[in-house]
Amino acid sequence: MAKKARILIVEDEAIVAEDLEMAVTNIGYEVVGRAASAKDAVQKALGAKPDLVLMDIVLRGVGNGIDASREIKEKMGIPIIFLTAYSDVDLIDRAKSTEPYAYLVKPFQERQLFASIEMALYKCRTEETLRESEEKYRTLVETMDEGMVIADENENLTFVNRAASIIFGYSKEELLGKNLSELTTPEDFQRVVDQTAIRKTGKSSQYESTIIKKDGAPRITVVTASPMMDDNGNYQGSFGVFRDITERKQAENALRESEEKYHLLANNTVDCIWQLNLNFEFTYVNPSVLQMVGFTQEEWVGSSLFDHCSSEDREFTLNLTKDMLKKGPESSGETFEMQLLHKNGERIDIEITTKMLFDDEGNPVGSQGAIRAITERKRAEEKLKCLTLSLQEHVKELEESKRKIAEAYSLREYFLKETSHRIITPVAIIGGYIDLLLESSNLDDDQKQKLRLVREKDAEIQQLVNDSLAGKYLEEKE
């Protein structure tokens, strides 16, 4: 059941007030009080908070219904219906200044009273709904991040919201009345004019425009503009929404430059850069794949990694991928060796560096990495291995030769020392006896000469032995 409207009656004639209350009750409303003066009317309205006031214009005492109505409206916004027995034009004009919801001239019938009350209540509810809607709209407009403006047919701003003030760098008061030509470059203002020509046909449009902030800094914006037409279809101006995309454009430009550098690097590196999906199918390879395995990019993309390797390498790759998936996004990747089949059937030794790719939610989406041909490196490593083994054998042989030489040298040195020791003693004795004989006077000159010759040879033998013991002849041999 709908709630009854609550009505305050303001009437200084007691009998009329009684009849009015009865009539209001009869037509289904609730009377919350009666007042006989302007002051009493205001106080009771503030206390009872009625849904509507039936206000007699002419009241006893200080003030009248018009005064009371004005104060009630300012303080509470309650709808008011004026009642009067007078049809004075001046009085009616004065009453209009308070914007009453209806005006009834006494005497009136209940159906007239009912119609006036219903219309007043409906109008009040409609206005309240409109006020709430406008408040929501105003709140939305003032709190949104996009700048909203209204420009008249000459591109002068007649409305701006808070975000527009921030985007343009001016206060709202500074922006109102400004022409868009003052807020952008000549080239971009011409674009605005061209877009306005489209809106004059009743069509909306969206375009990019560079604005110049109050501090002179340029900002790139996306403008969505809609036409404002009167009832006759005449263009009255535009409603525009500005979205600042400067940072996004800078990020896009940086990303584009990064991608260009990446493609330049990828297309000119000797390593094969690749990407795989979760089915191990190649989704990207750089041109180096042709030189490495003989396949073109078009032939390689879409094929499976397992089409180009042995079953052993396939199992190894699957197990390695499982390990990386367990580690998740924190995995730093893996580097391993395997073989790929060249288009001509030859096996190519390669080194793969790979890392799993994950989306923002941590779900795997594929992998990427680089392939480096290491066949020549493997051959060089094999040659180095063989050379190392050969060198090791030579070293062993040299060590053995050195050992044998050392042994031989030790034996020869022992022989020389032992022999020299056994020779020098008798030689020294012989020399001593010869010296004694030479001192004897019983020898003739020929005998002495022969003894001296023997003594010289004996001295030579002693010197030879001494040199041998000193290792002189070993040093000369070496």
QUIKAZI-V47947 format. One line per field, one symbol per residue. psi: psi as a letter, one per 40 degrees, with the letter a starting at -180 (. if undefined). burial: I if it has 9 or more other C-alpha atoms within 8 Angstrom, else O. A space follows every 50 residues. Layout:
psi: ???
burial: ???
//
This chain:
psi: hihihhhhhhhehdddddddddddddeeihheiiieidddddddddddgi dihhhhdhiiahiaddddddddddddfhihhihieifhdddddddddegi eihhhiiiiddddddddddddddddddddddddddddddddeeidihhih haeefhhehiaddddddeeiiddddheiiddeeiidddddddddddddde eeiiihiihhihideehihhihhhhiihiadeehheaihihhhhfddddd ddddddddddddddddeeidihhiiiaeefhhehiieeddddeeiidddd hdiideeeiidddddddddddddddddaeeheiihiiaiihideeihhhi hhhihihiadeehieaiiaihhhfdddddddddddddddddddddddddd ddddddddddddddddddddddddddddddddddddddeieeiidddddd dddddddddddddddddddeedddddd.
burial: OOOOIIIIIIIIOOOOIOOIIOIIIOOOIIIIIIIIIIIIIIOIIIOOOI IIIIIIIOIIOOIIIIIIIIIIIOOOOIIIIIIIOOOOOOOIOIIOOIOI IIOIIOOOOIOOIIOIIOIIIOIIOOOOOOOOOOOOOOOOIIOOOIIIII IIIOIIIIIIIIIIIIIIIIOIOOIIOIIIIOIIIOOIIOIOOOIIOIII OIIIIOOOIIIIIOOOOOIIIIIIIIIIIOOOOOIIIIIIIIIIIIOOIO OOOOOOOOOOOOOOOIIOOOIIIIIIIIOIIIIIIIIIIIOIIIIIIOOI IOIIIIOIIIOOIIOOOOOOOOOIIOOOOOIOIOOOOIIIIIOOOOOIII IIIIIIIIOOOOOIIIIIIIIIIIIOOIOOOOOOOOOOOOOOOOOOOOOO OOOOOOOOOOOOIOOIIOOIOOIIOOIIOIIOOIIOOIOOOOOOOOOIOO IIOIIOOIIOIIOOIIIIIOIIOOOOOO
//
